[in-house]
């Protein structure tokens, strides 16, 4: 459920900031009661800071749309509209324009486009890092879709935090180990030059990832 709200800061506590929100001209009593019944205890807060999409964000979005259009056979304008509606259905957001949407919407849409490309194995004409507006989400998507975080090719897991001699990779719980997905070429390079140098060269890093989430 996504609604436009007005936010008021109540107080600061040791655990964080307590907010009070107002949903104008709308009753959400039934939804809130359902949250309570279903024991929904966590959510996501998106704050619109008033900034509009940047030229760099538009460049990244249109580059991803162009790659997807080439692969699927759609003309870029048709691909853009189809992808925007796919994004709206997935996120429950309203229709938007890449000419004047918010920075946050542009960032989320770019992440959606890259996730779409990685999920369907659509080749990108530039490195993933150069295309993303949120490197953390791109690295997560690469792990989720088993695609290389550098080039988007089929990938395999590289453990940044070493598993250790004598431990079985199949049996060890590696949820607290930092990982990255790399293709065979980049995986070999990471081992040859060391991950510290590899990370600096490609501007990537390892993240904690759980396949069961």
Secondary structure, 3 states (H helix, E strand, C coil): CCCCCEEEEEEEECCEEEEEEECCCCCCHHHHHHHHHCCCCCCCCCCCCCCECCHHHHHHHHHHHHHHHHHHCCCHHHHHHHHHHHHHHHHCCCCCCCCCCEHHHHHHHHHHHHHHHHHCCCCCCCCHHHHCCCHHHHHHHHHHHCECCCCCCECEEEECCCCCCCCCCCCCCCCCCEEEEECHHHHHHHHHHCHHHHHHHHCCCCEECCCCC
